[in-house]
Amino acid sequence: MRITSTSCICPVLVCLCFVQRCYGAAHHGSIKVTRNQTKHIEGETEVHHRPKRGWVWNQFFVLEEHMGPDPQYVGKLHSNSDKGDGSVKYILTGEGAGTIFIIDDTTGDIHSTKSLDREQKTHYVLHAQAIDRRTNKPLEPESEFIIKVQDINDNAPKFTDGPYIVTVPEMSEMGTSVLQVTATDADDPTYGNSARVVYSILQGQPYFSVDPKTGVIRTALHNMDREAREHYSVVIQAKDMAGQVGGLSGSTTVNITLTDVNDNPPRFPQKHYQLYVPESAQVGSAVGKIKANDADTGSNADMKYTIINGDGSGVFSISTDKETREGILSLKKPLNYEKKKSYTLNIEGANTHLDFRFSHLGPFKDVTMLKVIVGDVDEPPLFTMPSYVMEVYENAKIGTPVGTVTAHDPDAANSLVRYFIDHNTEEDRYFTIDASTGTIKTAKIFDREETPWYNITVAASEIDNPGLVSHVPVGVRILDVNDNPPELARDYDVVVCENTKPGQVIQTISATDKDSSANGARFHFSLDEGLSLNPNFTLRNNEDNTASILTRRRRYSRTTQDIYYLPVLISDGGVPPLSSSSTLTIRVCACERDGRVRTCHAEAFLSSAGLSTGALIAILLCVVILLAIVVLFITLRRSKKEPLIISEEDVRENVVTYDDEGGGEEDTEAFDITALRNPSAAEELKYRRDVRPEVKPLSRHHPSSSLDSIDVQEFIKQRLAEADLDPSVPPYDSLQTYAYEGHRSEAGSISSLDSATTHSDQDYNYLGDWGPEFKKLAELYGEIESERTT
């Protein structure tokens, strides 16, 4: 079969296509069909031979963007087996077969039914086959071929990154690279000039240029000044077909901004300035502003202001505001219109960041002259001193002058001044001031020992303008007067040992004085001269504001006298001197050999026991705690009670204890002792144990014979049997206790109730017959009897 195309015309090419498509060799034993093999469909034995006919192969081309009314002819498939009788059927498969590409199965003509776009798909791979219509057997092996979409110039160049924003420093050299732009073309770059782009500048000349091939934008002028023009809009065009007529084009905008460099020095708008400042301006406050203009921006316009000379350089200072780039003029010293009415300042403004490439443009600094006019202001009075210190003696009379303050009007008018004290604190009320002269006087009597210093505030104002007030602090020191006698520094506990020696120092005393050291630092000690000579103690003045107490005899006795009183006279060194008398109490104590005090009169017991005060307190505390524990234990035992019955089911033994002594044998209300005294008589009185019996007490005079004849053991057994059989008894066991002591003693009663009133009526000799238990008693009463006989 032969495949023909409009592009395959040369017979030589046809032969080459035929040889390329059809030539091949078959391999023995293989069932795979290749381009140079034939296969018997019905299973005959495979025969390897060199075919006489085959496909004529070539590549097909189809133009993109075909817009005609009829399908576009692509090419033709033809087999050598086709005799033109319609017995051969051509089949087309692969990419786009049946949809984009259709084939006439009789003639083998291929057409394209749709407009193709090479930028979406560049080629299609298809397969062709020829079969016998009658037997449906392949006449030729299946062949693969390609249909390429041929490019046309249907895509314009595009700038994918535009528009562009770029900067370049001002004053740059001509030809300085600014930016490189790139345009892309979707057409086939390997076919014709459809994708060959050329760049040109449509807008931005003569300031900038562009390279036609690379798209690099460069400056086209020297010394482009930002201060003259800062922003430029450049339009760049890209055209395909190498820029020929008929080519497609695209454009983009490049916004170029010139960045600043320090090529402009600062300049003051004027060479002379004048500033008015009132003399009342506060030191440190800003009094004016000045500014030098700079056409540059950013750090290139930063500058510093300085005062280079002038008579006001010591009175004023200047600083730079970094935000506004202004010079701030401040006051360093107070102004006085009466002394100086104007100042002249030379102020310089200079750039801080210099670019030496442009130093030829001149010095990057400028100087101007500023004249400061001082304005006259009505000022408050001015005191001659910033503060005053005055003195006055304590106890001075009310109205005593303390001192004088002086103020004057600093203005040329020299108005009269009025003085007064600000009564803001309590201290200000202790003084008065003369409104005309400024003399301060006392308003109260002062005590230096109570308050040695006072601080007051004196104000002065002009009579013509009372609103202008000045203040000055005044300190008043209260001077000391010797008005306090000296006294002992503390209460001394003086002890003298019994075994002391004459002339021994037992105490050193000192004194204090509330007055200042000028009137009380020197003290003199002595014994009271009005008293007779003290035979026990003497006093020695040490001349150092102390005195020593010395003994005058060898021994002292606590038993004779345990306390001595020694009057001491103390005088100070003031003018006039003051004195006072104090009495020292001296105790006599027993001491060890080394001088340690062992005991004094009231401490003898404690000292002899060798116990300290802390030990005694600890012992007493332990005793109190033990007593508290005992009392608490007894209280808890007395208050503890057990219920007789917990519940009806909780039946337990009940011990009934009678511990009532009563009022004697005649008192039978608490306990009926009839059964103990006469058990036989009690047989007749049967009553419930839990019900109080209504029986009369028996006479306490019972015949002794009846008590002796009763068997108490039998009586108790009978009572026990009755309690067990009696249905009226309580529903719990009751233990009954009978305090029966048995029969009377053979020795009889030894009670004093039955004793005779006289000793002679009683004989105690029988005690010796009672046995060893009564031996001691017999001896005692035997001695008594013998003494009585004697």
Secondary structure by P-SEA (a helix, b strand, c coil): cbbbccccccaaaaaaaaaaaccccccccccccccccccccccccccccccccccbbbbbbbbcccccccccccbbbbbccccccccbbbbbbccccccccccccccbbbbbcbbbbccccccccbbbbbbccccccccccbbbbbbbbcccccccccccccccccccccccccccccbbbbbbbccccccccccbbbbbbcccccccccccccbbbbbcccccccccccbbbbbbbbbcccccccccccbbbbbbbbbbcccbbbbbcccbbbbbbccccccccccbbbbbbbcccccccccccccccccccccbbbbbcccccbbbbbbcbbbbcccccbbbbbbbbbbcccccccccccccbbbbbbbbbbbbccccccccccbbbbbbbcccccccccbbbbbbcccccccbbbbbbccccccccccccccccbbbbbcbbbbcccccbbbbbbbbbbcccccbbbbbbbbbbbbbccccccccccccbbbbbccccccccccccccccccccccccbbbbbccccccccccbbbbbccccbbbbbbcccccccccccbbbbbbbbbcccccccbbbbbbbbbbbbbcccccccccccaaaaaaacccaaaaaaaaaaaaaaaaaaaaaaaaaaabbbbccccccbbbbbbbbbcccccccccccccccccccccccccccccccccccccccccccccaaaaaaccaaaaaaaaaaaaaaccccccbbbbbbbbccccccccccccccccccccccccccccccccccaaaaaaaaaaaaaaaac
